[in-house]
Amino acid sequence: MAFLRQLSTRGVYEEKLIKEYLSETEEVVLGRDPRCQIVLETKLYRTVSRRHAMIRIQTKQAKTTGLVWEICDLNSSNGTYINGRRIQGSQILQVGDRISLGYKGPEFIFDNLSHQKSTSLVSPPVNPTSHPVNSVGSAKVEDVEDTDSITLTQLFPIASTGKQLAKKAYLYPGIITVFFVILMFLTVGKAIAFNFLLAAYIASAAYYFVYQLCGKQKPWWVLFGASLTTVLILLSPILTLFIGVFRFILPGDISVNPQQVGFLDFLIRMFFGAGLMEELLKALPVFLVLFIGRNLPYPWRNKIGVWEPLDGILLGTASAVGFTLLETLGQYVPSIVDSASLQLGVDAGQLVGLQLLIPRILGSVAGHMAYSGYFGYFIGLSVLKRRNSWLILGVGYFTASILHALWNASGVLNIFLLAFVGVISYAFLGAAILKARVLSPTRNENFATQVLTK
C-alpha cells in the first residue's frame, strides 16, 4: 500500500496537506490541472506545473521483484526533485524518498504500509465508518495507521527530522541565541562588553525578521560586509566631509535648541543634517556592492551584486544595523551614562544606559533600517528600470530622508506623534518588501513567496 504524504508547508493549514494512496492499476499524475489524480491548488502552489509529474508501477520489474514504483517528470517548468536532486526523465522510488515539485516547492514523502491490504486511488476498500475520504476519493493515510504502535522516531523525534530541523525549526537562530546567552553570562558585571553583546543580539534578531520577510537568500558575509563598511565609513574622514557639506554648507545645523527655532525650522534642519546626510552615507555600501557586482563573473555577480529591489533592501538594512550599533554604543549610551552617573552614581548610570540601548536597537526596524531599506528598494529598482534610474533614485532618496527627518523632529512635539511616524516608516518598509517580492526576477526561488497563503 504505497502512498504520498505531504510535508508541512509554510502558510498551508494542516487539513489542506495532501495524503494520498497511489493506484496500482493507473498512472497517478500530480499537478494543478483539475484533471490530475492529485490536484494542487493554483493559489497555493504557483510554482507547480499544470501536469508536473507522474507516478506509476514499473511493469518490467514488477513481474520479478514485486511492486516497484517510479516517478516521471512531465517536462515541468521548475523540475522534479528527489532528495534534493533534480531528476531527468524517470527514477525509481524508494521508501522514505522526499519528492519536491520544483525547487523548494511542495514536498512529499513516498512510503509503503506493507502490513496493510493493498488499495488503489480509484476504488480503495475503505471502511466508511472509520476512514474519512478526501476530495479525490482516497482514504486519509493518518486514519489507517496503527495508533497503538510506537516507533523509534516517535520516541526520539530528533532521529527523523534531518534538514527539517534547520529549515523549519529555526535551529541556527537557536544556536546563535545560546551562544549569545553564554557570552552574556560571562560578561555580567562588565557593562561595555555586556551592552555590546546585547545590542548585537537584538540588532541581529531585528535584521533576521526583515531577512525572512524579504525571502531572498544572500550570503551572510556580504550582508555583514555592508554593515562593517558603514561602521568604517563613520570612523573615517568621510564622515567629517559629510558633516561639512550637509550641516555647514547646506542648512542642516542640528545643534540648535528645537524650542528656540520652531518645529518647521527644526524639521528642515533635520532633513538636511540627518535625513539627506545619513541616508546617503548608509547607501554608500549598497552602491559599492552594486559596482562590485557588475564587474564579477557569473554566478558571483548575481549572488553578491544588486540586481533587484530585494538586494537593495537586504543590503540597505544591513548597512543600517552597522550605523545603529555604532551610533548607539559609541555616542548615545556613553553620553547618557556619563550624565546619569554624575547625578545618580555609576551603577544607576549604567542602568539608564541599558534602558536607552534596548529601545534604540529594537526600534531600528521602524527607524534606521526602515529608511535605509526603503531607499535600498529604489536602488535595486533603478537597476531593473535603468531608463528612469535617476528619477527612481531621487524619489527614494527624498522619501527616505523626509521619513528620517520626521522621526527626529516629531519627538520634540509629542511621544504619540513619534509613535505614529515610526508606524508609518515601518509600513513604508513593509510595502517596499511586498512590492519587491512581486517584482523579483527570482520569485520562484524566494522562500517567502514560493508557497502563497490565501
C-alpha positions in Angstrom: 0.0 0.0 0.0 2.1 2.9 -1.3 1.1 6.5 -0.6 2.3 10.1 -0.7 2.3 12.2 2.4 2.8 15.9 2.0 5.2 17.6 4.4 4.1 20.6 6.4 4.3 23.7 4.3 4.7 27.3 5.3 1.3 29.1 5.2 -0.8 25.9 4.5 -3.3 24.7 7.0 -2.8 21.1 8.2 -6.2 20.0 6.8 -5.1 21.1 3.3 -2.0 18.9 3.3 -2.3 16.1 0.8 -2.2 12.5 1.9 -3.0 10.1 -0.9 -2.8 6.4 -1.8 -1.2 5.5 -5.1 -3.0 3.4 -7.7 -1.5 0.0 -8.6 -3.5 -0.1 -11.9 -3.4 3.5 -13.2 -0.8 6.2 -13.6 -1.2 9.0 -11.0 -0.4 12.5 -12.2 0.4 15.4 -9.9 -0.2 19.0 -11.0 -2.5 22.0 -10.9 -4.8 20.7 -13.7 -8.1 19.7 -12.3 -7.9 16.5 -14.4 -4.9 15.3 -12.5 -5.3 12.5 -10.0 -3.6 14.5 -7.3 -4.5 18.2 -7.7 -2.6 21.0 -6.1 -4.4 24.3 -5.7 -3.2 27.0 -8.1 -3.4 29.8 -5.4 -1.1 27.9 -3.1 1.3 26.3 -5.5 2.1 28.5 -8.4 5.5 27.0 -9.0 3.8 23.7 -9.8 3.1 23.0 -13.5 -0.4 22.0 -14.6 0.9 18.5 -15.3 4.0 18.3 -13.2 4.9 14.7 -12.5 3.6 11.2 -12.8 3.9 8.1 -10.5 3.3 4.6 -11.8 4.2 0.9 -11.3 7.3 -0.1 -13.3 5.9 -3.2 -15.0 9.2 -4.7 -16.1 10.5 -5.2 -12.6 7.1 -5.8 -11.0 7.0 -9.3 -12.5 10.3 -10.4 -10.9 10.8 -8.2 -7.8 7.3 -7.2 -6.8 5.8 -3.8 -7.0 8.3 -1.1 -8.0 7.2 2.5 -8.3 8.8 5.1 -10.4 8.2 8.9 -10.8 8.5 10.7 -14.1 8.9 14.4 -14.7 6.4 15.6 -17.3 8.6 18.4 -18.7 7.6 20.7 -15.8 8.9 24.3 -15.7 10.6 24.0 -12.3 11.6 20.4 -12.4 11.0 17.4 -10.0 13.5 16.8 -7.2 14.2 13.5 -5.3 16.0 14.0 -2.0 17.2 17.4 -3.2 18.4 16.3 -6.7 16.6 17.2 -9.9 15.7 14.1 -11.9 15.9 13.8 -15.7 13.1 11.6 -17.1 12.2 8.9 -14.6 13.6 7.5 -11.3 12.7 4.5 -9.1 11.2 5.5 -5.8 12.4 4.1 -2.5 10.5 4.2 0.8 11.3 7.5 2.5 12.2 9.4 -0.6 11.4 13.1 -0.5 9.7 14.3 -3.6 9.7 18.1 -4.3 7.7 19.6 -7.2 10.0 22.4 -8.1 13.0 23.8 -6.2 11.8 24.3 -2.7 8.2 23.5 -3.9 5.7 21.4 -2.1 7.3 18.2 -0.7 6.0 14.7 -0.3 7.3 11.6 1.4 6.9 8.3 -0.5 6.0 5.5 1.9 4.5 2.0 1.9 2.3 0.4 4.5 3.3 -3.2 3.8 1.3 -4.6 6.7 -2.0 -3.2 5.3 -4.0 -4.6 2.5 -3.2 -3.1 -0.9 -5.6 -0.5 -2.1 -5.9 1.9 -5.1 -6.6 5.6 -5.7 -9.7 4.9 -7.7 -11.6 2.4 -5.5 -10.0 1.9 -2.1 -11.6 -0.7 0.2 -12.3 1.8 3.0 -14.5 1.3 6.0 -16.7 4.4 5.7 -17.3 4.5 9.5 -13.6 4.7 10.4 -11.7 6.2 7.4 -12.9 9.5 6.1 -12.4 10.1 2.3 -10.9 13.3 0.9 -11.8 15.3 -2.2 -10.5 12.8 -4.8 -11.8 9.7 -3.1 -8.9 8.2 -1.3 -8.6 7.4 2.4 -6.5 9.7 4.6 -3.3 8.0 5.4 -3.1 9.0 9.1 -6.5 7.3 9.7 -5.2 3.8 8.8 -2.1 3.9 10.8 -1.9 1.7 13.9 -2.5 4.1 16.7 -1.3 1.6 19.3 2.2 1.0 17.8 5.2 3.1 18.8 8.3 3.7 16.6 11.8 4.7 17.3 11.3 8.1 15.7 8.3 8.7 17.9 10.3 8.1 21.0 13.3 10.1 19.6 11.9 12.7 17.2 15.3 14.2 16.5 16.3 11.0 14.7 13.9 11.7 11.8 13.9 15.5 11.4 17.0 15.8 9.3 17.2 19.0 7.3 13.7 20.0 8.5 15.2 20.8 11.9 17.3 23.6 10.4 14.8 24.6 7.8 11.6 24.8 9.8 12.5 24.7 13.5 15.0 27.6 13.3 17.9 25.6 14.5 20.6 28.1 13.6 18.9 31.1 15.3 18.5 28.9 18.3 22.3 28.1 18.3 23.1 31.8 17.9 20.8 32.6 20.8 22.5 30.1 23.1 25.9 31.4 22.0 25.0 35.0 22.9 23.4 33.9 26.2 26.6 32.1 27.3 28.7 35.1 26.4 26.4 37.5 28.3 26.7 35.3 31.3 30.4 35.6 31.1 30.3 39.4 30.8 27.9 40.1 33.8 29.4 43.0 35.6 31.4 44.2 32.6 29.0 46.9 31.3 30.7 47.7 28.0 31.1 44.1 26.9 27.6 43.2 28.1 26.0 46.1 26.3 27.8 45.3 23.1 26.6 41.7 23.1 23.1 42.6 24.0 23.0 45.3 21.2 24.5 42.9 18.7 21.9 40.2 19.5 18.9 42.5 19.4 20.1 44.0 16.1 20.7 40.5 14.6 17.2 39.4 15.6 15.7 42.6 14.1 17.6 42.1 10.9 16.6 38.4 10.7 13.0 39.5 10.9 13.5 41.7 7.8 15.5 39.0 6.1 12.7 36.5 6.5 10.2 39.0 5.1 12.4 39.6 2.0 12.8 35.8 1.5 15.8 36.1 -0.8 19.0 34.3 0.1 22.1 36.5 0.3 25.5 35.4 1.5 25.9 36.3 5.2 29.3 37.7 4.6 28.1 40.1 2.0 25.5 41.4 4.5 28.0 41.6 7.3 30.4 43.3 5.0 27.8 46.0 4.2 27.3 46.6 7.9 31.0 46.7 8.7 31.7 49.1 5.8 29.2 51.5 7.2 31.0 51.4 10.6 34.3 52.0 8.9 32.9 55.0 7.0 31.6 56.5 10.2 35.1 56.2 11.7 36.8 57.7 8.7 37.3 61.2 7.4 34.3 60.7 5.1 32.0 61.4 8.0 33.8 64.8 8.6 33.3 65.6 4.9 29.6 64.8 5.0 29.1 66.9 8.2 30.9 69.8 6.5 28.6 69.6 3.4 25.2 68.9 4.9 25.5 70.7 8.3 27.5 73.7 7.4 27.3 74.4 3.7 23.6 73.3 3.5 21.1 74.3 6.1 21.5 71.2 8.2 22.8 72.5 11.6 21.0 70.3 14.1 22.9 71.5 17.2 20.3 74.2 17.9 17.7 74.0 20.6 14.4 73.0 18.9 12.4 75.1 21.3 14.1 78.2 20.1 13.8 77.8 16.3 10.3 76.3 16.0 9.2 72.9 14.6 9.3 73.8 10.8 12.7 75.3 11.0 14.0 72.3 13.1 12.4 69.8 10.6 14.2 71.5 7.7 17.5 71.3 9.6 16.8 67.6 10.3 16.0 67.0 6.6 19.4 68.2 5.5 21.6 67.4 8.6 20.2 64.0 9.4 17.9 62.7 6.6 19.9 63.6 3.4 23.3 63.2 5.1 22.8 59.9 6.9 20.7 58.2 4.3 23.3 58.9 1.6 26.0 57.7 4.0 24.3 54.5 4.7 23.6 53.9 1.0 27.3 54.1 0.1 27.9 50.4 0.9 24.9 49.5 -1.3 26.3 51.5 -4.2 29.7 49.9 -3.6 28.2 46.4 -3.8 26.3 47.3 -6.9 29.5 48.5 -8.6 31.5 45.4 -7.5 28.7 43.0 -8.6 28.7 44.4 -12.1 32.4 43.6 -12.5 32.2 40.0 -11.2 31.9 36.8 -13.3 28.7 34.7 -13.2 27.4 33.4 -10.8 29.2 35.6 -8.2 27.7 38.8 -9.6 24.2 37.5 -9.0 24.9 36.3 -5.5 26.8 39.4 -4.4 25.6 42.3 -6.5 22.5 44.4 -6.6 20.2 43.2 -9.4 16.7 43.8 -8.0 14.9 45.7 -5.2 15.2 42.8 -2.7 19.0 43.0 -3.0 18.9 46.8 -2.2 16.6 46.2 0.8 18.8 43.5 2.3 22.0 45.5 1.9 20.4 48.8 3.0 19.0 47.3 6.2 22.3 45.6 6.9 24.1 48.9 6.5 21.6 50.5 8.9 22.4 47.8 11.5 26.1 48.9 11.5 25.0 52.6 11.7 22.7 52.0 14.6 25.1 49.9 16.6 27.9 52.4 16.3 25.7 55.4 16.9 24.1 53.8 20.0 27.1 52.2 21.6 29.6 54.9 20.6 27.5 58.1 21.1 24.2 57.9 22.8 24.8 55.3 25.5 28.1 56.6 26.7 26.7 60.2 26.8 23.7 59.3 28.9 25.8 57.0 31.2 28.2 59.8 32.0 25.4 62.3 32.6 23.4 60.0 34.8 26.4 58.8 36.7 27.2 62.3 37.8 23.7 62.7 39.2 22.8 59.2 40.4 26.0 57.3 40.7 27.9 54.9 38.4 25.6 51.8 38.9 22.5 53.9 38.2 24.1 55.5 35.2 24.9 52.1 33.7 21.2 51.0 34.2 20.0 54.2 32.5 22.4 53.4 29.6 20.9 49.9 29.3 17.4 51.3 29.3 18.3 53.5 26.4 20.1 50.8 24.5 17.3 48.3 24.2 14.6 50.6 22.6 17.1 52.3 20.3 18.3 49.0 18.8 15.0 47.2 18.8 13.3 50.3 17.3 15.7 50.3 14.4 13.2 48.2 12.5 11.0 51.3 12.4 13.9 53.6 12.3 17.2 53.4 10.5 16.5 50.0 9.0 13.2 51.3 7.7 14.6 54.4 6.0 17.7 52.6 4.6 15.7 49.6 3.5 13.2 51.8 1.7 16.0 53.7 -0.1 17.6 50.3 -0.9 14.4 49.3 -2.7 14.7 52.2 -5.0 18.4 51.5 -5.6 17.5 48.0 -6.7 14.5 49.2 -8.7 16.8 51.6 -10.6 18.8 48.6 -11.8 15.6 46.9 -13.2 14.3 50.2 -14.7 17.5 51.8 -16.0 15.8 54.1 -18.3 14.3 56.0 -15.3 17.0 55.3 -12.8 17.7 58.9 -11.8 14.1 59.7 -11.2 13.7 56.5 -9.2 16.8 57.2 -7.1 15.6 60.8 -6.5 12.2 59.7 -5.2 13.7 57.0 -3.0 16.3 59.3 -1.5 13.9 62.2 -0.8 11.2 59.9 0.7 13.7 58.1 3.0 15.2 61.4 4.1 11.9 63.0 4.9 10.8 60.0 7.0 14.1 60.2 8.8 13.7 63.9 9.5 10.1 63.5 10.6 11.2 60.9 13.2 13.9 63.1 14.6 11.8 66.2 14.7 8.5 64.7 15.9 9.9 63.5 19.2 10.2 67.2 20.2 6.5 67.7 19.9 4.7 64.6 21.2 5.5 61.0 22.0 2.4 59.8 20.2 3.4 61.7 17.1 6.7 59.9 17.3 5.0 56.5 17.5 2.8 57.4 14.5 5.9 58.3 12.4 7.5 55.0 13.5 4.5 53.0 12.4 4.4 54.9 9.0 8.1 54.3 8.5 7.7 50.5 9.1 4.7 50.5 6.8 6.7 52.1 4.1 9.4 49.4 4.5 6.9 46.6 4.6 5.2 47.9 1.4 8.5 48.1 -0.3 9.3 44.5 0.6 6.0 43.2 -0.6 6.4 45.1 -3.9 10.0 43.9 -4.3 8.8 40.3 -3.9 6.3 40.8 -6.7 8.9 42.4 -9.0 11.7 39.9 -8.2 13.0 38.0 -11.3 13.8 35.1 -8.9 10.4 35.0 -7.4 10.1 31.2 -7.8 13.2 30.7 -5.7 12.1 33.1 -3.0 11.4 31.2 0.3 8.9 33.8 1.3 6.7 33.6 -1.8 7.3 30.1 -3.1 4.2 28.9 -1.2 1.5 31.5 -1.1 -1.2 31.8 1.5 -4.8 32.8 0.8 
